[in-house]
Amino acid sequence: MNIVIVDDNATNLMIIEKILRRAGYRKILLMSSAKELYQHLRIDGGAAGSSDSLGVESVTRPASDTVSGAASHVVSGAMGVHAAEVQVDLVLMDLMMPEIDGMEACRTILADPRYHDLPIIFVTAMGDSYKMAEAMDAGALDYVLKPINKIELLARMRSVLRLKKEKDLRKERDQRIQYELDLAKQVQRSMLSGPLLEDNVTISAVYKPSFELAGDLYAWYRISPTRYGVILLDVMGHGISSSLVCMYIYSVLKDTIMGMADPEAVMQELNRRMNQLQMPDSLINYYFTAIYFVLDTEARTIEYVNAGHPAGIAIVDDELKQLTSGSCALGFFDEIEITKGVIEYQEEARILLYTDGLSEWLEDEYGDGMERLVSGLQDSVGAADDAEELLERLQLSADQLNAPKDDICLVLISAGC
């Protein structure tokens, strides 16, 4: 354990240090002011009133030196804006000190994200209950009154150090989980199809994930020289479970679309696959909504099925159409009835698919999400066929784009343009 004792009285430092060493603690630093503690922790506050504006690192001589060793020997060292955390497990600090008192020092240290969980125990002669309550509000975990009772001090230290150990284990576990979640996000992103740019067909997409693992997925495949299968789906919920369901669907998606192609057959197969995941004793049934269509550039047709998904929008030869025909969401029932929609075009077609994360954001911002989407798609006619540019025309706020509450997904398909 790395323990720092801070007190402007050298005698108090010696007494506390002697108690700790007899109890078996060996890694002890003695400091005579809060400023020295700031410098040791590489906190900007340590530079206040110092001639070194970058701050300095405090190094204390072993307690076997003379009493004057209680005052840290300071050596200069540059401190970066994002200095690494200095390993300290516990701070025992006097409440009443010149220049910077313990209360201010406690607030400053705990305000630094690196030391947010650093345990601090006040060692003080002040018995004012109101003052001690204020000290605890400042973030200290405990306090010990002077004159120091050895048994009480060690008991309170053990309690606080147990709590520190539990917090460190939790932090380590959380970091490991976050690493695994970040890796899972990268795997998810790698599944998404890249832009398609051909003479008579272009497909592009924008994906703005929320902070959680996502259940959104889009993909497109060239079924034949003139036929393209395009799908956008949204698995219920967020987090690990919906992400795993999404990956499971992705694992069968290409073979299903390339092998069956027809929208009705593809949706029936995906529904069957989804039902294979359902467990009889589970209280949660997983499902997903989706729009899947086959674009035939030779026959100039769009055959689609909408399985409970927000209606896709199509501008076909300057005529507005919505992709609403289909079925319920997939995974609810073993058998589902499907109505396939067919749209024909002569010259050109532009199709916009999106998830409810986008439409709900637009409703929050403008009141009518569908109207905004239709307007954005119509305004983009004649412009570059790019989903990013279309998203810019929707004029979402920076907060929505940078930290969406739900996943935002938009797919733009142009044919014959």
N, C-alpha and C positions, 0 to 999 in steps of 0.2 A: 504494500500500500504506500502511495506517495501522499504524505500528509504535510500541509503547510500550516505553520503557526504564525499569526500576525498579531503583534502587540508592541506598543511603543515603550513598554517597560521591560528592560532586560531581565530583571528578576523573575517576572511572570513567565517569560520565555523559558528560562532555565527550569523553573518548577514544572511546567507542562511537559517540556522535553524529557525531563528525568522520569516523570510518570509514564510517559509513552515508551521510553526505552526499556524500563523495567518490565513493562507489559509485553515486550517483544517486538515493538514497532521499530524499524531501522531506517527507513527512507523518510527522513524528516528535514524540512527546510524551515529555517527561522528567519522572519522578516520583521522589520521595525515600523513599517508604514504600509498603508493601502497602495501608495504609489509604487512601492517596490513590488507588491503583488501584481499590480497592473503590468509592470514591466516584465515580470517573469511569465505572465500569461500572454504577453504580446497583445495587450488590449490598448486601443488608441488613447483611452483615458490616462494611460501611464505617461503620455507625453505632455500632459497638461503642466505648464510651469517648468518644463524641462528644456534644457538647451538643445537637446537632440529631438528634433521635430518628428523623426521617424520612430522614436521609441527605442528602448534598450531591453536586453534580456538580463534577468537577475540570476546570479549564481551565488548560493550561500555556502560558506565554508562548513565543514563537518562540525557537529556540536562539541566534539572533543577539543576544539580550539578554545581560545579565551572567550569570556563573555561578550567581548566586542564582536565576536563572530556572529552574534545574533543579528547584527545589522548586515544585510546582504552586501557582498562585494559585487559591484555592478560593472559589467563590461559592455561596450557598445556593440550593437549589431543591427543591421538593417531589418526592418519589419515590413513585409509586403501587406497589401490590402487584405489578402486572403491568407494570412499566416496560418500555419498548421496548428492544430490543437496541442497544447502542452499537457502531458499526462499528469493530472492531479486527481486524487481520489477523495480528498477531504480537506476542507479549510476550517481551522479553528481560529476565530478572529475576535479581537477585542472590539467592543461596541463604541467606546469613547476613545478616539484618537485625534491628534491634531491634523489640520489641513483637510483630510478626507476621513470622515468617521465611518464606522463599520456599516451603518445603514446605507449610506450612499454607495460605498464600495460593493455591498451585496447587490444592490439594484443594477449597478453598472456591469458587474461580472455576469449576472444571470441574464442580462439583456443581450449578451453576445451569444449568437446561436451555437457556437462551439462549446459553451459552458452552461447551456440552459439547464442541464440536469446535475450540475456540480453541487454536491452537498456542502452546506455551510452551517457551522455551529458557532453561535456567539458565546464567548467567554467574558463575562462582565460582572462588575460589582454593583451594577444598577439593578435594584429590585422592584422598580416601578412596573406594575402589571400592565399599565397602558402602554408604556414604552416597549415592553417585551412583546405585547400584541402587535405593535407597529413593526417591530423587528421581524416577527413571523410573517406579517403581511408583505414585507420586503422580499421574502423568498427564503429566509433561513429555515432550516428543517428543525432546529432545536436550539436550546441555550443552556449554559451551565453558569451558576452564580459563583462569584468569588466570595470568600476564600474557597479554593477548589477542593471538592471532595473527590478523592481518587476513584472510589468505586462508582460514584455517580457519573463522572466524566467518561470512564471506560465503558460503562453500560450504555450511555447515550451514543458514544462513538460506534460501538458494535451494532446498535440498532440502525444507525444512519448508514453505516458501511454495508449492512445486509441489503438495505434498500437500494444503495448505489449499485451493488452487484446485480440485483434483479433488473434494474433499469438498463444496465450495460448488456445483460443477456437479451433483454427485449429489443434493445437497439440493434444488436448484432443480428437477431432473428429477423427484424423488420428490414434491415439492409439486404439480407440474403433473399428474402421474399421479393423485395423491390427489384433486385437484380434478375430474378427469375421472371418476374412480370415484364420487365423491360425486354428480356430475351423473347418472351412469348409475343410481345407486341411486334418485334422485328420479324418473327416468323409469320405473323398475321399479315404484315405489310408485304412480305415477299410473295404471298399468295395472290395478290391483286394483279390483274392483267395490266400490261403496259399500254400506252396509246397506240392506236391503229390508224395509219395514214395511207390510204390507197387512192387510186384515181377517182373512184366513185363512192367510196365509203370512208368516213373518219369517225373514230370513237375516242373520246377522252373523258377523264373523270377527275373529280376532286374529292379527297377524303380528309376530313378534319376530325380525328378521334378525340373523345373526351379523355379524362385522366385515367379512366378504367379500361380494362380489356374490352374490346368491342365485339359486337355480334353482327356487324355489317360486313357484307361481302359482295363484290361485283366481279364478273368475269365475262369474257367473250372468246368465242372459238370460231374459226373458219371451218364450217361443215363441208363445204364444197367450193369450187371456184366462184360461185355466185350466191352462196348462202352463208349467213352468219348467225350464230346463236349468241344472244346477249341476255344476261341475267343479273338482277340486283335483288339481294335478300337481306332480311333483318331478323335476327334471332331475338326472341324475347329476352329482356333483362340486360344486365351488364355483368362484367366480372369473369371469373375463371370458367364458370359453368357454361355461359353463353358462348364464350370463346372456344371451348372444347367442342360444343355442338357445331359451331361454325366450321371448325377444322374438319370435323367428321363429314359434314355435308360437302366440303371442298374435295375431300378425298374421293368422292364418287361422282363429282360434278362433271368432269371432263368426259369420262366414259359414258355417262348417261346422256349428255348432250350430243356427243359425237355419234353414239350408237343409235339413239332414238330420234333425236332432232325435233320431232313433232311436239309442239307445246303441251298438248293434252297428255301424251305418253310420258314426257319428261316430268310433268307435275305429279302424275300418278306414281311414278317411280320414286320421286323425292318424298312424297307423302308416305309411301311404304317404308322407305329407309328411316324416315323420322320416327315412325311408330315402332321401329325396332329398338329405339332408345328408351321407350317408355317402360317403367317398372311398375308392376301391379300394386305394390305397397307404397309407392311414392305419392306424396301429397302434391307434388309439382309435376305438371305435364309440360314438357318443352314443346315449343312450336315456333314457326317462323313465317313471316309474310314474304312475298316475292312477286316480282314481275319477270316473266321470261318471254322473249319473242324471237322469232326467226325472220330475219330480213333477207328477202330474195331479190337481188338487184336485177335479175333477168326477167322474172315474172312481175317485178315491181309490186310486191305484196309484203305486208307485215302481219304475220300470224302470231298472236300473243295470248297469254293467260295471266290474269292478275289474281293472285292468291292472297286476298285480304290486305293488299299493300296500298299505300297512297296512290291515287290514280296518276299514271304517267300522262304526259302532255305531248301531243304531236301536232306539228303544223305541216299539213299535207297539201301541197299545191295551193298555198295561202289559205287553207281552210283549217280551223282549229278543231282538234278531236281529242278526246280523253280515253285512255286505256283502262276501262272499267270492267270489261267482261272477264269472267273467270270462275273463282271458287272461294271457299273459306280459306283461312290460313292453314298451313300444312302441319300435321301432327296432332290435330284435334280428334280426328275420326279415322277408323280403319279404311272406310270407303267414303269417297267424296264425289260429288257431281261437279263436272267442269264444263263451262261454256267457253269455247274458244272464240276470240274476236279476230276479225280479218279486216285490215285496212289496205286499200289499194291507192297507189299514187301514179301520176303520169310523168311529172317532171322531177320533183324533189320532195324529200321528207326530212323533217328535223324532229327528233324525239328526245324528250327530257325525262329521265328517271331520277328519283330522289327518295330518301328515307324520311321518316317523320321527324327526325331531329332537325332537318332543314325547315320543313313546313311549320313546325311549332315555334322555331325561333322567329320566323317571318311573322307569324301571328302575334307573338309577343311584341314585336317591333312595329308592325304596321296594321295589325288587326285582321287582315285577310291574306293568308299565305298563298292560296291558290291564285288569286288575282295578281299578286306580286310575281309569282313564277311565270304565269302566262305573259305578263307584260315584259318580263326580262327576256323570255324566249323570243317574243315577237320583235323586240328591239334589237336582238342579236342577228336577225335575218340580214344577210349580206355582209356580216362581219366575219371575222375568223372563227372557224368551228373549234372553239376551245372552251372547255368547262371552266377553267380558271377565270377567263374574261367574263363569262356569264355570271359567275359567282360575284365578281366585282360589281356588275350591274345591279345585283340584288341589294347592294349597299348595306350589308350587315355591319354592325358595329365591331370595333377592334376587339372588344371583350368577347363577343360571340365567336369570332374567328380564332382567337388565341386560346381561349379557355371555354369551349362549349360545354353546356350541361349534358348534352347528349351528342352522340356521334353525328356528324354532318357528312352526308354522302350525296354526290350529284354526278350523274352520268349523262353525257350529251352525245347523241348519235346523229350523223348527217349522211344522207344518201342522195346521190344524183345532183349534189350542189356544186 
